[in-house]
Amino acid sequence: MPEPSAPPSPLKEFRRSIDNLDATLIYVLAERFRLTKRVGEYKRDEGLPSSDHGREAEQIARLKALAVEADLDPEFAERFLRFVIDEVIRHHERIRKETA
Amino acid sequence: MPEPSAPPSPLKEFRRSIDNLDATLIYVLAERFRLTKRVGEYKRDEGLPSSDHGREAEQIARLKALAVEADLDPEFAERFLRFVIDEVIRHHERIRKETA
């Protein structure tokens, strides 16, 4: 057991902050999927296609610009959004099939 | 041009919220990479390995539990964390090589 007055290790301190940010990411992603679920239902009801390449291109361009401002690799930001959108499209196709 | 009193389309409203959440995700990810950069420098200076499988297993278990609470697919949460950690390990290896 460490001494009560022992300073916390730098690695432990960094990891606590990383864990807090990861919890934020999970909750924001959960909310994002709640919204895209509603988008999927709306698209199904209106007979709109699951994917929209024009919208995706706009999202990617916007997020890459935000990434540059935040000093995050814009190529990583693009891969990240693609990773999320691919999951959303899978969900939309599932929503469509459930009621087909 | 729409009438000033025209109600906004549901799709447009959802997309504005999604865009706000995406900006949040980009800024939180940018801060996460700032922290893992410092972790990488610390590990290099202390001669610690880039990856730590025990830590990763703990992170995955914790985030899957948070995902369940947030009603997010825990398998997606795991793939998401793996996607981010793989990028972090690439960064750590680059940090190590820069000063090798």
Backbone of each chain as ProteinMPNN parsed JSONL, in Angstrom:
{"seq_chain_A": "MPEPSAPPSPLKEFRRSIDNLDATLIYVLAERFRLTKRVGEYKRDEGLPSSDHGREAEQIARLKALAVEADLDPEFAERFLRFVIDEVIRHHERIRKETA", "coords_chain_A": {"N_chain_A": [[0.864, -1.209, 0.0], [0.594, 2.259, -0.839], [2.335, 5.033, 0.707], [0.404, 7.453, 2.551], [1.117, 10.04, 1.888], [2.425, 9.762, -0.479], [3.337, 10.871, -3.731], [1.055, 10.832, -6.522], [1.61, 8.592, -9.274], [2.849, 9.832, -12.428], [1.859, 8.444, -14.656], [-0.466, 7.235, -13.684], [-2.002, 9.469, -13.096], [-2.348, 10.616, -15.682], [-3.811, 8.56, -16.799], [-6.191, 8.589, -15.352], [-7.347, 10.949, -16.272], [-7.601, 10.283, -18.98], [-9.421, 8.176, -18.762], [-11.673, 9.591, -17.881], [-12.173, 11.175, -20.153], [-12.728, 9.132, -21.965], [-15.128, 8.108, -20.94], [-16.742, 10.301, -21.463], [-16.648, 10.244, -24.287], [-18.002, 7.811, -24.788], [-20.588, 8.373, -23.792], [-21.32, 10.545, -25.425], [-21.211, 9.353, -27.939], [-23.258, 7.469, -27.56], [-25.491, 9.15, -27.392], [-25.345, 10.254, -29.945], [-25.938, 7.982, -31.513], [-28.542, 7.569, -30.665], [-29.787, 9.731, -31.875], [-29.217, 9.218, -34.607], [-30.646, 6.908, -34.89], [-33.245, 7.861, -34.841], [-33.113, 9.372, -37.137], [-32.817, 7.284, -38.966], [-35.323, 6.008, -38.722], [-36.965, 8.043, -39.614], [-36.039, 8.319, -42.255], [-36.717, 5.791, -43.249], [-39.531, 5.947, -43.037], [-40.046, 7.988, -44.806], [-39.149, 6.928, -47.102], [-36.518, 7.364, -47.881], [-33.041, 6.929, -48.951], [-30.615, 4.856, -47.092], [-27.955, 5.781, -46.943], [-26.209, 8.88, -47.633], [-24.357, 10.368, -49.766], [-23.599, 12.985, -50.344], [-24.143, 14.437, -47.998], [-22.387, 13.021, -46.275], [-19.886, 13.704, -47.369], [-19.832, 16.433, -46.808], [-19.858, 16.336, -43.994], [-17.408, 15.082, -43.481], [-15.569, 16.947, -44.538], [-16.076, 19.134, -42.867], [-15.435, 18.104, -40.313], [-12.73, 17.502, -40.646], [-11.67, 20.044, -40.886], [-12.281, 21.075, -38.334], [-10.7, 19.314, -36.876], [-8.102, 20.078, -37.619], [-8.02, 22.585, -36.426], [-8.149, 21.793, -33.763], [-5.78, 20.527, -33.476], [-5.651, 17.833, -34.121], [-4.954, 14.922, -35.993], [-6.107, 15.283, -39.22], [-6.589, 13.194, -41.027], [-6.976, 11.051, -39.358], [-9.328, 11.919, -38.125], [-11.081, 11.76, -40.277], [-11.055, 8.964, -40.778], [-12.133, 8.143, -38.382], [-14.744, 9.269, -38.457], [-15.738, 7.888, -40.646], [-15.696, 5.305, -39.654], [-17.69, 5.523, -37.673], [-19.921, 6.299, -39.227], [-20.215, 4.069, -40.894], [-21.16, 2.21, -39.083], [-23.58, 3.428, -38.409], [-24.952, 3.245, -40.862], [-25.252, 0.498, -41.052], [-27.017, 0.175, -38.89], [-29.23, 1.624, -39.881], [-29.956, 0.07, -42.052], [-30.788, -2.176, -40.748], [-33.003, -1.201, -39.308], [-34.664, -0.663, -41.45], [-35.08, -3.251, -42.472], [-36.391, -4.498, -40.344], [-38.961, -3.615, -40.509], [-39.746, -4.244, -43.001]], "CA_chain_A": [[0.0, 0.0, 0.0], [1.472, 3.439, -0.871], [2.256, 5.992, 1.826], [-0.661, 8.431, 2.306], [1.659, 11.278, 1.318], [3.162, 9.471, -1.719], [2.731, 11.562, -4.875], [0.527, 9.881, -7.499], [2.528, 8.462, -10.408], [2.343, 10.581, -13.599], [1.083, 7.565, -15.531], [-1.781, 7.06, -13.062], [-2.719, 10.742, -13.267], [-2.754, 10.713, -17.085], [-4.835, 7.548, -17.072], [-7.476, 9.035, -14.785], [-7.917, 11.93, -17.215], [-7.993, 9.548, -20.192], [-10.65, 7.439, -18.426], [-12.781, 10.558, -17.882], [-12.478, 11.524, -21.548], [-13.351, 7.964, -22.603], [-16.536, 8.057, -20.516], [-17.398, 11.355, -22.258], [-16.799, 9.749, -25.658], [-19.051, 6.779, -24.819], [-21.911, 8.992, -23.634], [-21.628, 11.356, -26.621], [-21.52, 8.394, -29.014], [-24.588, 6.899, -27.284], [-26.474, 10.156, -27.786], [-25.289, 10.349, -31.416], [-26.685, 6.841, -32.076], [-29.972, 7.81, -30.413], [-30.252, 10.653, -32.915], [-29.198, 8.6, -35.937], [-31.762, 5.941, -34.911], [-34.434, 8.619, -35.233], [-32.914, 9.693, -38.563], [-33.092, 6.039, -39.697], [-36.774, 5.797, -38.734], [-37.517, 9.088, -40.488], [-35.696, 7.962, -43.643], [-37.552, 4.635, -43.603], [-40.922, 6.386, -43.203], [-40.138, 8.868, -45.986], [-38.62, 6.214, -48.277], [-35.213, 7.923, -48.281], [-31.986, 5.912, -48.85], [-29.886, 4.804, -45.822], [-26.747, 6.61, -46.98], [-26.337, 10.131, -48.376], [-22.939, 10.663, -49.988], [-23.386, 14.437, -50.288], [-24.094, 14.756, -46.566], [-21.156, 12.448, -45.703], [-18.739, 14.504, -47.831], [-19.88, 17.678, -46.028], [-19.46, 16.029, -42.611], [-15.967, 14.796, -43.452], [-14.835, 18.205, -44.753], [-16.237, 19.959, -41.665], [-14.694, 17.524, -39.179], [-11.293, 17.641, -40.905], [-11.317, 21.443, -40.561], [-12.294, 21.161, -36.863], [-9.545, 18.553, -36.382], [-6.913, 20.927, -37.8], [-8.092, 23.62, -35.388], [-7.925, 21.158, -32.45], [-4.47, 19.868, -33.55], [-5.851, 16.387, -34.261], [-4.66, 14.507, -37.369], [-7.369, 15.278, -39.987], [-6.809, 11.88, -41.643], [-7.574, 10.227, -38.301], [-10.716, 12.389, -37.965], [-11.853, 11.199, -41.389], [-11.225, 7.521, -40.546], [-13.037, 8.015, -37.242], [-16.125, 9.519, -38.897], [-16.1, 6.777, -41.532], [-15.941, 4.182, -38.727], [-18.992, 5.757, -37.033], [-20.977, 6.309, -40.256], [-20.434, 2.684, -41.344], [-22.018, 1.585, -38.068], [-24.908, 4.046, -38.55], [-25.602, 2.701, -42.061], [-25.683, -0.86, -40.667], [-28.23, 0.323, -38.068], [-30.339, 2.074, -40.728], [-30.414, -1.064, -42.862], [-31.504, -3.066, -39.815], [-34.311, -0.554, -39.061], [-35.458, -0.841, -42.679], [-35.454, -4.665, -42.594], [-37.313, -4.862, -39.262], [-40.342, -3.24, -40.854], [-39.962, -4.531, -44.426]], "C_chain_A": [[0.891, 1.247, 0.0], [1.292, 4.293, 0.388], [1.138, 6.993, 1.527], [-0.143, 9.683, 1.607], [2.393, 11.027, -0.007], [2.517, 10.22, -2.888], [2.182, 10.534, -5.856], [1.497, 9.777, -8.675], [1.964, 9.243, -11.59], [1.456, 9.714, -14.481], [-0.339, 7.403, -14.999], [-2.638, 8.325, -13.248], [-3.221, 10.897, -14.708], [-3.922, 9.759, -17.351], [-6.194, 7.921, -16.484], [-8.145, 10.031, -15.721], [-8.398, 11.239, -18.487], [-9.298, 8.785, -19.935], [-11.86, 8.382, -18.4], [-13.178, 10.931, -19.306], [-13.163, 10.353, -22.258], [-14.822, 7.827, -22.197], [-17.332, 9.113, -21.288], [-17.659, 10.858, -23.677], [-17.934, 8.731, -25.751], [-20.438, 7.424, -24.714], [-22.289, 9.849, -24.843], [-21.959, 10.431, -27.793], [-22.913, 7.788, -28.812], [-25.679, 7.876, -27.715], [-26.512, 10.301, -29.309], [-26.086, 9.196, -32.054], [-28.182, 6.942, -31.782], [-30.554, 8.698, -31.513], [-30.28, 9.971, -34.284], [-30.258, 7.495, -36.037], [-33.041, 6.664, -35.368], [-34.34, 9.034, -36.702], [-33.263, 8.456, -39.409], [-34.59, 5.775, -39.822], [-37.459, 6.799, -39.672], [-37.272, 8.736, -41.959], [-36.542, 6.778, -44.12], [-38.986, 5.104, -43.916], [-41.102, 7.235, -44.458], [-39.628, 8.177, -47.251], [-37.302, 6.777, -48.792], [-34.13, 6.852, -48.141], [-31.211, 6.001, -47.525], [-28.674, 5.728, -45.82], [-26.963, 7.801, -47.904], [-24.917, 10.646, -48.576], [-22.627, 12.154, -49.944], [-23.231, 14.896, -48.844], [-22.785, 14.245, -45.94], [-19.929, 13.268, -46.104], [-18.669, 15.82, -47.061], [-19.403, 17.449, -44.594], [-17.953, 15.82, -42.517], [-15.171, 16.091, -43.599], [-14.892, 19.075, -43.492], [-15.384, 19.425, -40.516], [-13.186, 17.611, -39.396], [-10.834, 19.064, -40.57], [-11.295, 21.636, -39.041], [-11.073, 20.452, -36.281], [-8.272, 19.406, -36.485], [-6.864, 21.988, -36.702], [-7.746, 23.048, -34.002], [-6.573, 20.448, -32.387], [-4.589, 18.333, -33.488], [-5.585, 16.054, -35.732], [-5.959, 14.445, -38.188], [-7.647, 13.941, -40.67], [-7.418, 10.919, -40.613], [-9.039, 10.613, -38.12], [-11.6, 11.801, -39.062], [-12.101, 9.702, -41.181], [-12.206, 7.269, -39.406], [-14.494, 8.205, -37.687], [-16.606, 8.384, -39.794], [-16.477, 5.538, -40.705], [-17.34, 4.311, -38.1], [-20.12, 5.667, -38.066], [-21.256, 4.886, -40.753], [-21.351, 1.949, -40.371], [-23.449, 2.12, -38.191], [-25.656, 3.43, -39.739], [-26.073, 1.266, -41.792], [-26.973, -0.794, -39.846], [-29.432, 0.686, -38.943], [-30.882, 0.91, -41.558], [-31.202, -2.055, -42.011], [-32.914, -2.509, -39.545], [-35.244, -0.797, -40.261], [-35.977, -2.279, -42.777], [-36.512, -5.067, -41.555], [-38.763, -4.612, -39.653], [-40.665, -3.529, -42.312], [-41.027, -5.625, -44.587]], "O_chain_A": [[1.856, 1.3, 0.763], [0.244, 4.271, 1.034], [0.938, 7.352, 0.367], [-0.862, 10.314, 0.833], [2.926, 11.965, -0.6], [1.294, 10.21, -3.028], [2.774, 9.466, -6.016], [2.137, 10.764, -9.037], [0.747, 9.318, -11.755], [0.435, 10.173, -14.993], [-1.301, 7.431, -15.766], [-3.836, 8.246, -13.52], [-4.374, 11.265, -14.931], [-4.886, 10.106, -18.034], [-7.232, 7.6, -17.063], [-9.355, 9.973, -15.941], [-9.464, 11.56, -19.013], [-10.178, 8.754, -20.796], [-12.946, 8.011, -18.847], [-14.363, 10.997, -19.632], [-14.074, 10.56, -23.06], [-15.664, 7.472, -23.022], [-18.458, 8.858, -21.716], [-18.756, 11.029, -24.209], [-18.738, 8.779, -26.682], [-21.352, 7.065, -25.457], [-23.453, 9.876, -25.242], [-22.887, 10.702, -28.554], [-23.662, 7.612, -29.773], [-26.67, 7.48, -28.329], [-27.584, 10.452, -29.895], [-26.819, 9.407, -33.02], [-29.001, 6.455, -32.561], [-31.653, 8.458, -32.014], [-31.243, 10.121, -35.036], [-30.719, 7.176, -37.133], [-33.81, 6.141, -36.174], [-35.339, 9.048, -37.421], [-33.925, 8.571, -40.44], [-35.073, 5.372, -40.88], [-38.386, 6.463, -40.409], [-38.17, 8.84, -42.794], [-37.024, 6.767, -45.253], [-39.573, 4.71, -44.924], [-42.156, 7.212, -45.093], [-39.664, 8.755, -48.338], [-36.999, 6.684, -49.982], [-34.264, 5.955, -47.309], [-31.149, 7.063, -46.907], [-28.393, 6.385, -44.817], [-27.777, 7.754, -48.827], [-24.34, 11.273, -47.688], [-21.529, 12.55, -49.555], [-22.313, 15.645, -48.511], [-22.149, 14.959, -45.165], [-19.039, 13.503, -45.286], [-17.584, 16.276, -46.701], [-18.648, 18.251, -44.043], [-17.303, 16.313, -41.596], [-14.204, 16.31, -42.869], [-13.893, 19.675, -43.096], [-14.699, 20.186, -39.833], [-12.436, 17.778, -38.434], [-9.742, 19.26, -40.036], [-10.393, 22.288, -38.515], [-10.478, 20.925, -35.313], [-7.468, 19.449, -35.553], [-5.81, 22.256, -36.124], [-7.133, 23.726, -33.177], [-6.244, 19.834, -31.372], [-3.758, 17.645, -32.896], [-5.953, 16.826, -36.617], [-6.83, 13.632, -37.881], [-8.807, 13.582, -40.874], [-8.261, 10.087, -40.947], [-9.898, 9.743, -37.978], [-12.733, 11.395, -38.804], [-13.217, 9.223, -41.38], [-12.999, 6.328, -39.441], [-15.365, 7.407, -37.341], [-17.762, 7.969, -39.706], [-17.436, 4.83, -41.013], [-18.079, 3.331, -38.01], [-21.149, 5.039, -37.815], [-22.409, 4.537, -41.005], [-22.208, 1.166, -40.78], [-24.412, 1.36, -38.088], [-26.846, 3.128, -39.64], [-27.146, 0.863, -42.24], [-27.898, -1.579, -40.055], [-30.518, 0.132, -38.775], [-32.09, 0.774, -41.748], [-32.149, -2.687, -42.48], [-33.893, -3.254, -39.554], [-36.429, -1.091, -40.106], [-37.138, -2.512, -43.112], [-37.406, -5.864, -41.839], [-39.673, -5.302, -39.194], [-41.713, -3.124, -42.814], [-41.352, -6.009, -45.71]]}, "seq_chain_B": "MPEPSAPPSPLKEFRRSIDNLDATLIYVLAERFRLTKRVGEYKRDEGLPSSDHGREAEQIARLKALAVEADLDPEFAERFLRFVIDEVIRHHERIRKETA", "coords_chain_B": {"N_chain_B": [[-35.799, 29.926, -51.55], [-36.728, 29.266, -48.177], [-39.912, 30.003, -46.609], [-39.992, 32.49, -44.005], [-41.435, 31.607, -41.808], [-41.535, 28.909, -42.146], [-41.538, 25.584, -40.906], [-38.581, 23.998, -39.596], [-37.063, 21.229, -41.325], [-37.43, 17.864, -40.084], [-35.184, 16.216, -40.531], [-33.127, 18.057, -40.954], [-33.004, 19.276, -38.474], [-32.243, 17.106, -36.794], [-29.756, 16.649, -37.911], [-28.335, 18.968, -37.269], [-27.998, 18.671, -34.519], [-26.511, 16.303, -34.507], [-24.21, 17.226, -35.791], [-23.263, 19.002, -33.837], [-22.656, 17.195, -31.773], [-20.671, 15.737, -33.077], [-18.642, 17.645, -33.309], [-18.015, 17.907, -30.612], [-17.027, 15.302, -30.148], [-14.704, 15.357, -31.751], [-13.156, 17.356, -30.467], [-12.858, 16.239, -27.908], [-11.516, 13.872, -28.547], [-9.17, 15.034, -29.561], [-8.087, 16.151, -27.239], [-7.733, 13.807, -25.805], [-5.681, 12.587, -27.342], [-3.678, 14.443, -26.898], [-3.105, 13.913, -24.236], [-2.35, 11.176, -24.387], [-0.09, 11.461, -25.878], [1.64, 12.614, -24.069], [1.77, 10.51, -22.283], [3.079, 8.673, -23.932], [5.582, 9.916, -24.213], [6.425, 9.839, -21.582], [6.518, 7.048, -21.163], [8.51, 6.373, -22.99], [10.703, 7.759, -21.858], [10.936, 6.417, -19.456], [11.486, 3.924, -20.302], [9.422, 2.119, -20.73], [7.124, -0.296, -22.246], [5.284, 0.32, -25.369], [2.645, -0.636, -25.549], [0.147, -1.921, -23.278], [-1.207, -4.594, -22.184], [-2.73, -5.377, -19.972], [-3.754, -2.984, -18.924], [-5.248, -2.196, -21.19], [-7.203, -4.223, -21.3], [-8.587, -3.668, -18.954], [-9.571, -1.109, -19.574], [-11.274, -1.699, -21.729], [-13.189, -3.399, -20.517], [-14.312, -1.622, -18.663], [-15.354, 0.41, -20.347], [-17.208, -1.029, -21.839], [-19.072, -1.64, -19.872], [-19.94, 0.956, -19.216], [-21.06, 1.578, -21.683], [-23.256, -0.162, -21.807], [-24.812, 0.945, -19.794], [-25.374, 3.392, -20.977], [-26.913, 2.63, -23.065], [-25.652, 1.928, -25.43], [-24.31, -0.12, -27.969], [-22.298, -2.574, -26.588], [-20.343, -4.045, -27.947], [-19.748, -2.427, -30.08], [-18.634, -0.303, -28.647], [-16.314, -1.521, -27.731], [-14.97, -2.053, -30.165], [-14.631, 0.559, -30.991], [-12.916, 1.61, -28.977], [-10.692, 0.003, -29.426], [-10.012, 0.837, -31.983], [-9.187, 3.476, -31.421], [-7.1, 3.009, -29.581], [-5.281, 1.571, -31.178], [-4.398, 3.575, -32.863], [-3.161, 5.222, -30.992], [-1.047, 3.563, -30.164], [0.433, 3.462, -32.507], [1.246, 6.152, -32.565], [2.809, 6.206, -30.24], [4.883, 4.52, -30.935], [6.031, 5.994, -32.928], [6.928, 8.239, -31.483], [8.866, 6.983, -29.953], [10.686, 6.175, -31.945], [11.529, 8.614, -32.999], [13.345, 9.57, -31.2], [15.152, 7.619, -30.983]], "CA_chain_B": [[-35.589, 30.261, -50.124], [-37.947, 28.88, -47.444], [-40.661, 31.06, -45.903], [-39.425, 32.687, -42.666], [-42.2, 30.862, -40.814], [-41.569, 27.482, -42.477], [-40.901, 24.792, -39.851], [-37.386, 23.311, -40.085], [-37.338, 19.805, -41.58], [-36.897, 17.019, -38.994], [-33.845, 15.733, -40.879], [-32.19, 19.166, -40.746], [-32.881, 19.451, -37.015], [-31.411, 16.0, -36.291], [-28.376, 16.811, -38.391], [-27.667, 20.037, -36.5], [-27.594, 18.075, -33.24], [-25.416, 15.357, -34.797], [-23.007, 18.032, -36.067], [-22.753, 19.491, -32.547], [-22.029, 16.062, -31.069], [-19.425, 15.393, -33.783], [-17.611, 18.621, -32.915], [-17.622, 17.489, -29.257], [-16.185, 14.105, -30.273], [-13.386, 15.74, -32.297], [-12.377, 18.076, -29.449], [-12.501, 15.302, -26.822], [-10.456, 13.009, -29.09], [-7.93, 15.834, -29.648], [-7.542, 16.238, -25.88], [-7.259, 12.455, -25.458], [-4.38, 12.358, -27.983], [-2.691, 15.285, -26.194], [-2.713, 13.179, -23.023], [-1.609, 9.945, -24.696], [1.241, 11.889, -26.338], [2.455, 12.771, -22.851], [2.001, 9.14, -21.793], [4.104, 8.089, -24.815], [6.88, 10.512, -23.864], [6.777, 9.31, -20.257], [6.906, 5.636, -21.332], [9.829, 6.368, -23.654], [11.725, 8.203, -20.905], [11.076, 5.412, -18.39], [11.789, 2.63, -20.915], [8.252, 1.227, -20.64], [6.629, -0.669, -23.581], [4.223, 1.167, -25.951], [1.306, -1.143, -25.245], [0.015, -2.513, -21.939], [-2.422, -5.387, -22.398], [-3.539, -5.381, -18.742], [-4.465, -1.7, -18.933], [-6.238, -2.217, -22.284], [-8.316, -5.101, -20.907], [-9.363, -2.909, -17.955], [-10.291, -0.023, -20.274], [-12.356, -2.293, -22.527], [-14.24, -3.867, -19.604], [-14.965, -0.437, -18.087], [-16.154, 1.117, -21.365], [-18.363, -1.872, -22.197], [-20.067, -1.454, -18.801], [-20.518, 2.294, -19.415], [-21.882, 1.527, -22.895], [-24.529, -0.807, -21.445], [-25.575, 1.937, -19.026], [-25.778, 4.469, -21.898], [-27.695, 1.994, -24.137], [-24.818, 1.857, -26.644], [-23.867, -1.507, -28.187], [-20.968, -2.738, -25.978], [-19.382, -4.544, -28.949], [-19.303, -1.232, -30.81], [-17.741, 0.44, -27.731], [-15.017, -2.214, -27.731], [-14.31, -1.806, -31.457], [-14.255, 1.976, -30.986], [-11.715, 1.795, -28.146], [-9.589, -0.667, -30.132], [-9.674, 1.755, -33.088], [-8.449, 4.614, -30.85], [-5.847, 2.523, -28.978], [-4.353, 1.222, -32.263], [-3.805, 4.849, -33.309], [-2.274, 5.668, -29.907], [0.174, 2.738, -30.18], [1.227, 3.961, -33.65], [1.869, 7.413, -32.14], [3.863, 5.912, -29.247], [6.042, 3.942, -31.635], [6.665, 7.108, -33.641], [7.641, 9.014, -30.454], [10.045, 6.202, -29.585], [11.646, 6.189, -33.062], [12.043, 9.977, -33.201], [14.431, 9.847, -30.261], [15.981, 6.402, -30.858]], "C_chain_B": [[-36.85, 29.922, -49.337], [-38.615, 30.112, -46.839], [-40.039, 31.248, -44.515], [-40.145, 31.859, -41.593], [-42.235, 29.351, -41.076], [-40.908, 26.687, -41.349], [-39.651, 24.11, -40.399], [-37.695, 21.836, -40.3], [-36.756, 18.982, -40.43], [-35.463, 16.567, -39.267], [-32.794, 16.809, -40.593], [-31.939, 19.382, -39.254], [-32.004, 18.359, -36.405], [-29.951, 16.231, -36.674], [-27.632, 17.925, -37.661], [-27.186, 19.49, -35.172], [-26.432, 17.104, -33.445], [-24.12, 16.125, -35.055], [-22.403, 18.581, -34.769], [-22.049, 18.377, -31.785], [-20.714, 15.68, -31.747], [-18.305, 16.376, -33.438], [-17.102, 18.274, -31.511], [-16.673, 16.297, -29.338], [-14.781, 14.474, -30.755], [-12.546, 16.435, -31.217], [-11.981, 17.158, -28.29], [-11.395, 14.351, -27.309], [-9.125, 13.762, -29.169], [-7.276, 15.922, -28.266], [-7.012, 14.871, -25.436], [-5.888, 12.178, -26.075], [-3.288, 13.267, -27.391], [-2.18, 14.536, -24.961], [-1.906, 11.926, -23.363], [-0.233, 10.279, -25.287], [2.171, 12.03, -25.127], [2.74, 11.411, -22.221], [3.12, 8.484, -22.616], [5.491, 8.615, -24.483], [7.37, 9.966, -22.523], [7.261, 7.861, -20.373], [8.281, 5.529, -21.997], [10.925, 6.694, -22.637], [11.987, 7.157, -19.824], [11.397, 4.022, -18.959], [10.656, 1.621, -20.803], [7.752, 0.876, -22.045], [5.453, 0.207, -24.036], [2.836, 0.69, -25.559], [1.327, -1.868, -23.903], [-1.314, -3.284, -21.959], [-3.323, -5.434, -21.163], [-4.391, -4.117, -18.663], [-5.566, -1.699, -20.002], [-7.451, -3.065, -21.912], [-9.21, -4.395, -19.883], [-10.201, -1.82, -18.62], [-11.495, -0.577, -21.039], [-13.509, -2.728, -21.624], [-15.024, -2.678, -19.044], [-15.872, 0.227, -19.123], [-17.349, 0.291, -21.812], [-19.463, -1.717, -21.139], [-20.74, -0.084, -18.926], [-21.458, 2.291, -20.621], [-23.253, 0.919, -22.579], [-25.417, 0.201, -20.717], [-26.144, 3.04, -19.948], [-26.629, 3.947, -23.06], [-26.985, 2.07, -25.493], [-24.365, 0.402, -26.756], [-22.465, -1.706, -27.601], [-19.918, -3.27, -26.951], [-18.858, -3.377, -29.789], [-18.325, -0.443, -29.941], [-16.358, -0.203, -27.722], [-14.264, -1.957, -29.043], [-13.831, -0.359, -31.551], [-12.966, 2.182, -30.181], [-10.503, 1.154, -28.814], [-9.078, 0.212, -31.276], [-8.81, 2.916, -32.574], [-7.097, 4.143, -30.302], [-4.826, 2.161, -30.067], [-3.646, 2.481, -32.777], [-2.809, 5.347, -32.261], [-0.957, 4.884, -29.953], [1.071, 3.149, -31.353], [1.95, 5.247, -33.262], [3.034, 7.134, -31.187], [5.109, 5.353, -29.937], [6.789, 5.013, -32.418], [7.494, 7.952, -32.654], [8.952, 8.313, -30.09], [11.121, 6.283, -30.667], [12.303, 7.555, -33.239], [13.279, 10.25, -32.35], [15.356, 8.649, -30.111], [17.387, 6.689, -31.4]], "O_chain_B": [[-37.948, 30.257, -49.782], [-37.967, 31.129, -46.59], [-39.601, 30.273, -43.905], [-39.541, 31.461, -40.597], [-42.873, 28.602, -40.338], [-39.834, 27.064, -40.879], [-39.649, 23.681, -41.553], [-38.486, 21.25, -39.562], [-35.724, 19.342, -39.865], [-34.629, 16.535, -38.362], [-31.719, 16.522, -40.065], [-30.812, 19.637, -38.83], [-31.124, 18.648, -35.594], [-29.04, 16.035, -35.869], [-26.422, 17.83, -37.458], [-26.079, 19.809, -34.737], [-25.486, 17.082, -32.658], [-23.054, 15.72, -34.59], [-21.182, 18.621, -34.617], [-20.977, 18.585, -31.218], [-19.747, 15.335, -31.068], [-17.15, 15.977, -33.293], [-15.9, 18.339, -31.25], [-15.636, 16.28, -28.676], [-13.789, 13.967, -30.232], [-11.361, 16.138, -31.068], [-10.883, 17.288, -27.749], [-10.453, 14.061, -26.571], [-8.072, 13.194, -28.877], [-6.059, 15.783, -28.14], [-5.976, 14.784, -24.777], [-5.022, 11.6, -25.418], [-2.113, 12.902, -27.385], [-0.982, 14.525, -24.679], [-0.9, 11.639, -22.715], [0.688, 9.466, -25.204], [3.331, 11.618, -25.164], [3.827, 11.186, -21.688], [3.998, 7.823, -22.062], [6.462, 7.859, -24.471], [8.552, 9.671, -22.346], [8.269, 7.482, -19.775], [9.105, 4.699, -21.613], [11.94, 6.003, -22.56], [13.109, 7.021, -19.337], [11.561, 3.061, -18.207], [10.893, 0.413, -20.783], [7.936, 1.675, -22.963], [4.724, 0.762, -23.215], [1.953, 1.497, -25.271], [2.363, -2.356, -23.451], [-2.388, -2.71, -21.777], [-4.545, -5.521, -21.291], [-5.586, -4.172, -18.374], [-6.684, -1.254, -19.743], [-8.59, -2.678, -22.174], [-10.435, -4.508, -19.935], [-11.37, -1.624, -18.288], [-12.586, -0.008, -21.004], [-14.671, -2.458, -21.925], [-16.252, -2.723, -18.959], [-17.017, 0.568, -18.824], [-18.398, 0.849, -22.132], [-20.646, -1.667, -21.474], [-21.955, 0.033, -18.764], [-22.517, 2.918, -20.592], [-24.281, 1.423, -23.029], [-26.614, 0.3, -20.985], [-27.244, 3.546, -19.723], [-27.023, 4.716, -23.937], [-27.608, 2.246, -26.54], [-24.069, -0.236, -25.745], [-21.521, -1.069, -28.069], [-18.731, -2.98, -26.799], [-17.685, -3.34, -30.16], [-17.303, 0.033, -30.435], [-15.346, 0.498, -27.708], [-13.065, -1.677, -29.03], [-12.771, -0.079, -32.111], [-12.039, 2.845, -30.645], [-9.405, 1.709, -28.77], [-7.874, 0.316, -31.506], [-7.826, 3.293, -33.21], [-6.074, 4.79, -30.526], [-3.633, 2.416, -29.9], [-2.455, 2.456, -33.084], [-1.735, 5.839, -32.608], [0.119, 5.462, -29.799], [2.295, 3.184, -31.23], [3.125, 5.422, -33.584], [4.101, 7.737, -31.3], [6.238, 5.676, -29.566], [8.011, 4.959, -32.559], [8.624, 8.333, -32.957], [9.997, 8.947, -29.939], [12.305, 6.437, -30.37], [13.48, 7.648, -33.585], [14.142, 11.047, -32.718], [16.231, 8.634, -29.246], [18.244, 5.805, -31.39]]}, "name": "protein", "num_of_chains": 2, "seq": "MPEPSAPPSPLKEFRRSIDNLDATLIYVLAERFRLTKRVGEYKRDEGLPSSDHGREAEQIARLKALAVEADLDPEFAERFLRFVIDEVIRHHERIRKETAMPEPSAPPSPLKEFRRSIDNLDATLIYVLAERFRLTKRVGEYKRDEGLPSSDHGREAEQIARLKALAVEADLDPEFAERFLRFVIDEVIRHHERIRKETA"}
